[in-house]
Amino acid sequence: MAGIKDTPRQKMVNLMYLVLTALLALQVDNSVLEKLLFIDDSLQYGVSEARKDNDLILQGIKEAVERRNKSPKDLIIWQKANQIVAETEVVMRELEDFRTQVVEVSGGKDKDGTYKGAASYDEVMQIALGAGNSKNGRAYKLQTMLNEYAKKIAEYDTALKIKPLALDASQIEQFKNKEGQKNKDFAHLNFENTPTAAALAVLSQLQTEVAKVETKALDRMASLVGVKQVFDKIIPVISTESQVVTAGTPYKAKMYVTVSSSSNMPKLTASIGNVKIGEDGAGSVEFIAQANDFDATGRAKRVWKGTFVVPTPNGDSTFEVQQEYFVAKPNIQIQAANVQALYLNCGNKLNVQVPELGSYYEPSFSATGAEVNTTSQKGIITVIPNNSQVDLAVKNKGFLLGNQKFKVKRIPLPTIQYLSGSRQLNVVQGGSAVREVSIRAVPDADFKEFLPDDARYKVTNVEITLARGRQMVKNQRFTDGTRIDLNAFAADARIGDRLIIQVHEVKRMNFKNQTEIVSGLGLQVASYPIVN
């Protein structure tokens, strides 16, 4: 402990402070409040363990002084160490009392330990900032106490370079040039519009900084009396970004031990995959969360195990820990013109998104009862059903998120329309002999609205007969009903004749510009009497 470098735990605390800072910048909702309370619990645990370690350092200094026959010089070091601890106790009590007041003014706790006023703002601001612009709130007094503490501890030894602990925004790199923040003092920066959950996390972080100063100072005192390393236990720790992760997104955790040295790095393993060890000895665990056995609340409980092998003078010590987490069922959102059912042999365009995955969304799709075509846009697909039902599987980075089932509709049959010019033929009452006719297959209106690229029809086999009584005067087949020249029929027509139009075949062009014969339409016949 002769050095003053951050321990792995302290580096993890620094990381949690960065997360805390980021969360404070977000709009506060229940999920953010939960994360803030989780960070507060983690920081409180870290403070407790750091103070325990500091007690061990103090005990080690005492034993070293006694071994060195209590020389006057060593006794001065022992006295300084005790004064450092006493000074720290005063500040820690103030911070803890501040925490207690924040909880009390915001409503206290329920029987189950839940903070009643986790989202409360006004009560926190009143005690932290004071009334109006008076600047007589508790946060201002706390700033003075913290900075005086840092200055006083630094005076115990010239090697201790300890900076002020409570800074205004203008003294902090990330805030000094940021609009809306740069002019704030310590109190407003940390407690203005800050809910109870965030205020508790801020106070815990300040306690962590105080414990860190105490550790640094005691480390220095220990080195002056020849103490190299003092500990009687090793505590394995797992710190997770979140205990609840959405299926398909990465689960991330840090593995570290509260006692280690740069020359004796721990060996870390996990049951769920590789552990990446950093230079500080902390391990990073990351894997894609997945589950398909969600309960009624949409969650699936999972457990992974970690192993810590720590070198000690008496050989390796192995520790095993278990970490519980929950996989949340993702909310698969499908947008389409007709999302409840798909049309058979048609290009049904779907927009499949999973908002919880955010930037981690890298989907792939497969289906039974259909062909699936993807596009360059994430989640935009075309489903072409070939069966009466479709089961669409949605995956993210190869891991199944869920399935969506669709019923499949048959394409509604078109109706046949007979036109002469722009007017529809009156096949009931008849009229004069026509010289041109257009025969169209008109798609169902809803089908055309949903899938216009699949609703393109053409009459491809039509037979027209000019009949007089029981006799056939003229007969001809046409392969395109778009515009049929009937001048020859009109020349032979007489009043009382009939123009019989028989549609034998209609074809549909789909979204791929492929054609197919429309089945089920049957022979369509119209008789147009020539009456004048």
N, C-alpha and C positions, 0 to 999 in steps of 0.2 A: 503493500500500500504506500510505498514511498513516493510514487508518482501522483499527479493530480489530473490524469486523464479521466474522462467519463467512463463509468462502468457500463456494461451492456444494458443493465436496467435503466441507468440514467439516459442512455441514448434512446431507449424505447420510450421513456417519459417525454423526451424531446419530440419524438415522432408523434406521440399522442397530443402534444401541445399544438403541433402543426395541424392535426386533424381537428382539434378543438377550434382553432382560429378559422379554419375553413367552414366549419359548421355554423359558427356565429355569424358568418356572412350570408347564410341561406335564410330564406323565408321559413319561419319556425312553424312546423306542423308536428303532429304526434310522432312521426318516425324520427324527425330530427331531435325532438325532446328525448326520445328513448336512447338515441345514440349519445346525447350529452350526459344523460344519467349513467349510461354504461361507462363513458370516459371518466366521469366523476368517481364511480366505484373503483375503477382500475387505478386512478391516481391516488385515491385514499389508501388502497392496498399497498401501492408503491411507497407512499410516505411512511406507513407503519413499518414496512420491512426495512426501509432505509434507517429509521430511528433505532430499530433493533440492532442493525449492523453497526451503527454509530456507538451504541452502548458497548458492543463487543470491542470496538476500537479503543474506547475509553478504558475498558477493563485491561486491554492489552498494554496500554500506556502505563497503567498503574503497576502491572506485573513487571514490565521492563524497568521501571524506576526502582522497584524493590530489588530486582536482580542486580542492578547497578549501584546498590548500597546507598540509595537515596542521596545522591550528590546534590549540593545546592543548585547547581545548574539544571539538573533533571527535575528537582522539586518545583522549580519555576515553570518548567514545561507542564508538569502535572497540574499545577495551579491554573495555568492558562487554559488547558484542556477543559477543566471543570467550569471555568468562567465562560468558555465558548458554549458549553452545553446549557448553562444557566441562561445566557443571553438568548439562545435559541428557544428555550422553553417559554420565555416571556412572549416572544413573537408568535410561537405556535399557539399559545393560549388565546392570544388576541384573534388570530385567524379562525380558530375553532369556535370562539364565542361569536364572531361575525357570522359564521355558518349557521350556528344555532338560531341567531336572531332572524336570519333570512328565512329559515324554515318556519319559525313561529309566526312571523308577520304574514306569511303567505298561506297560512291555514294549517300548518303542521302536517302530520301523517295520518293515514287511515290505519285500521287495525292490522292490515296486511303489510304495512310499511310503505305504501304508495304515497308520494308527495301530493297533497290535495291541490296545492297551487303551483304545480310544476311550470305552468305557462303564464303565471302572474308577472306583470311588469311593474305596475305602479308602486307596490309595497317595497320592492327591491330598490327602486330609484329613490324613494323617500328616505330610506335609512342610509343609502350609500352616498347620495348626492346632496341631501339636505333640501330645505324648502327653497323654491325659486332659484335664484342665482347666489344664494348665500355662501355656497361652497363650505358649509360646515358639516357635511355628511361624514359618515364613518370612513368612506373610501379615502378622503383627503388625509385624515389622521393616520390611516393605514399606510398611505404612501410615504409619509414622513417617517413612520416607525420602521418600515422595510428598508428604506435607503440609509437611515441612521444605523440600522443593524449591520448592513453590508459594509458600511464605512468602518464601524467599530471592530468587526471581525477581521477586516483587512489589516488593521493596526497591530494585530497580535504577532505578525511576522512579515518581514519585507517581501518574502517570496509569494505571499498571497495576493494575487491580483484579482480582486472581486469587484465587479461592476455593480452599479445600482440595480435594485430588483424591480422597482416600480417606476416605469418610464411613461412620459407623455408620448403622444403619437409622433411628434416632431423628432423624437429620439430613436424611433424604431424604423429600420430600413424599409419594411414593407408598407408602412403607413405615411412616412414623412412627405411623400409627394402625391398621395392619393386624395383626390377631391372628396370632400365630405368627412374625411378622417384626420387630415394632417393638422388641423387646428384644435383637436380634442386633447384635453388633459387626461391624466391617468384614470381619474374617476369616471369621466364620461366615456372614454374609450372602452372601458371594461364593464360598466354597469348601466349606461344609458340604454333604455329600451331593451334591457336584458332580462329574460324570464328567469324564474327561480332556478330551473335546471341548469341554465348556462352560468348563472352567478355562482352556484355551488362548484361547478367545474373550474371556473376562474379561480376561486379561492383555493381549491385543491391544488391547482397548478402553482399558485404562489407558495403553498405549503411545501410542495415538491422542490421549488427553487430554494427555499430556506433550508430544507433538509440537505440539499445538494451543497450549499455553502458550508453547513456544519460538517458534512463529510470531508469536503476539501480542507477545511481548517484542521480537523482532527487527524486527517491523513498526514498533514504537514507536521503536526506535533508528534505523531507516532514515528515519523521518519527521523526526527531529531533525537529520539531515544533509542533508535535502532530497531524499531518494529517493522518487519517486512510484510507479514500477512497475519491477520487475526480473523478467524471464523471457526465456529464449531458446528455449523450445519450448512447444507447446500439446498436451496429451494428451487425446483424447476417451475417455470412459469410459461403459460401459453396466453398470448394476447391476441384476440381476434378482432378484425375490423367490424364484424357484425355476427351475432349468433344466429340470425335468420337470413338466408340467402335464397334468391329466386333460382329455381331449376334452370340450368343453362348458363348461369353466370359464375364467375370465379369465386370460390371460397378462399379467403386469405387469412393467414395467422402468422404470428411471430413466436418462435420458441427460443427461450433463453434461460439462463440460471442467474440467480441473484448474487452469486459469488463466482468469480473466475479471474484469470490473469492472462495477459497476452501470450505468455509462454506455455500455458496449459489450456488450450482451447477445448471446449467440450465437443463430444461427438453426438450428433443429433440425428435421429431417424424417425420416420412416421409411417403408420400403417397404410396411408393413402397415397404414398408416392415419395418422390425425392424431396430432400430438404436442402435448400441452398444456404450455405453458411457464409455469412458476411465477415468482414475483417474484424468486427467487434465480437465475434463468437455467436451472435444471434442468428437463428435459422429462420428462413422464410418458407412457408408452406403455401402452395397454391394449387388448386385443382377445380375442375368444373363440377359444380353440385348437380346431382341428378337423383330423381326418385319417380316412382309411379304408383306408390301406395299411400297417397295423400288421405288424411282423415277428413272429418266433416268440416273442419276449419280451414282446409286447404294446405295443411302442413304435414311433413313427414319427418320424424325424428331420426337422427343419425348420430353415430359416435365414431370418433377416430382416436387412435392411441399414439402417443409419442414416447420415445425412449431417449434419455439423456445419459451419456457416459462421460463422467467428469474425472479427469486425472487428479489424484491426490497423492501426498507423500506415502500413503499406505496402500497404494494401488488404485485401480479404477473403481469408482462408485457408480452404480447404475440406478437410475430412477425411471419409473414408468408413470405416465399420467394419462388420463382419459379426458377428452374434450367433447362435449355434447353440442350439437348444432341442429338447426331445423331447416329443411328445404321447403320453400314456399312454392305452391303451384303457380306457374306463370299464367297470366291472363292473355290468352290468344285472341286477338281481335281480328275479325275478317270482315272486310268491307267489299260490297259488290252491289250491283243493281238489283240482283235477285239472289240474296245470300241463302235463303231457306231451301232452295232447290236449284239444281243445275239442269241444263238442257242436253239431251243425248246427242253425241257426235258434233257438239258445237264447242267453240272456243270461249268458255266461260272465264272471264277475267276476274281475278281475286287479288285483293290487297291484304296480305297476312302480316300483322305486326304484333310484337310483344313489347309493350312500352317499358316494362320493368328491366329489360335487358340493355336498353340504351345502346351505347357504342359497342357492347359485346355481342350484339345481334348479328350473327352470320348464318342465316338460315339455309336449310336445304329441305327438299320436299320429295315425298314419294306417295303413291296412292294405289289402292286396289280398286279395280273397276274403272280406272281412268288413266290417261296419259297426262303427264304434267310437264309443261314447258316453262322454264324460268326466263327472266329478263336480266338486264344489267342493273336494274333497280332492286334493292333489297326488299323481299317480300311480295313483289309484283309477279304474279304467275298466271298462266293460262291452263285451265283444267278441261280436258276433252273426255267426257264420260263415254264408256262403251258398255256399261251395265246399268241395271236399275238402281244401284246404290253405289256411292263412292265413299271410301274411307281415306281421308287425307292425313298423312303423318307429317307433323312439323318437327324438324330437328334443328338444333343449334350447335354448330361445330361438331356435328356427328352424333350428338346426344339427343335422345327423344324428349321433346317438351310435352307433346300431347297429340291427340287425334281429334279430327272433326269429321263427323259423318254428314252426308248430304243425300237427300232423295234426288232421283233423276226423273225429269219430265220428258215425255216424248214431244217432239216438235209438233206444234199444232198445224193442221193442214191449211194450205192457202185456199182462198176462194177464187173462182174463175170469173173474170170480168170481160165483157164484150163491148167494144167501143167502135164508133164510126166517127173518125176525127176525134173531137174532144168530148162527144156526147155518147152516153151509154145506150146501146141498142135496147129497144123495148121488145123483148122476145115474147111478150104476152100479147100485146095488141098489134105488133108489127108496124109496117110503114112502107115507104117506097123502096125500090131496089137500091142497095148500097154498092158503091164502087170501090170501097176500101174498108177493111175491118182490122182492128187490133185486138188480140186476145191476150190478156194478162193474167198471171197468177199473183194475187195480192196476199202478202203475208199477214198473219195475225198481228194486230196492232201492238199488243204487249210484247210479243216475241221480238218484233222489229225494234221496239224501244230499247229492250234489254241488250239484244245482240244484233245490231244492224248489219254487221259483216257476215252474219250467218243467215240473214233473211233476204237473200237475193234469188229470185225465181225467174224461170223462163219457160214458156210453152215451146216444146221441141217436136211435137208430132200432133198435127191437127188435120182432120179430114173435113172438107166442106162439100156438100151435095146440094144441087138445085133440083127439087122434086116437084112434079106436077101430077097430083093425084097419087097413083101407085107407081108412076113411072119416074125413072131417074133421068133428068135432062142433061146434067153435067156433074162430074165428080172429080176432085183433085185433092192430093195430100200436100202438106207444107211442113217444112222442118223448122220454121221460125214463125211464131205467131205475132211478132212485133208489128209488122205492117204487111197485110196481105192484099194484093191487087185483085179486085173482083170485077174489073171492067168486062171481062169475057162473060162472067155470070150475069151481069146486069144487062148485057146486050140480048141474051136469050130469055130473060125473065119476063113473065106475064103476071097480070093481076090474078091472085089465087094460088100462085106458086108458093113454095116454102123453101127457105134457105136453112138447111140442117147443118149445124156446126158440132163436130165431135172432137173433143180433146182427148187424145190417147196417151200423151206423155208430158210430164212436167219435170224439169230438173232444177235442183237447188245448188247454188254455189256457196261454199263455206268460207270461213275466215282465211283459209289457206289457198283460196282460189281454186279449189278442187270441186268437181261437180258430181252429184249423185242423183239417181232417179228418185222422185218422191213416191214412196210406196203408200198404199192405203187410200189413194185419191179415187181410184176407179175411173171408169169411163164417164166423162162429163159431156152431156148432150144439151144443146139449145136449139130450138126451132123458131125461126123468124118468118112470120107470114108476110107476104108481099101483098098489100091491100090497095095500093094506088100507084 
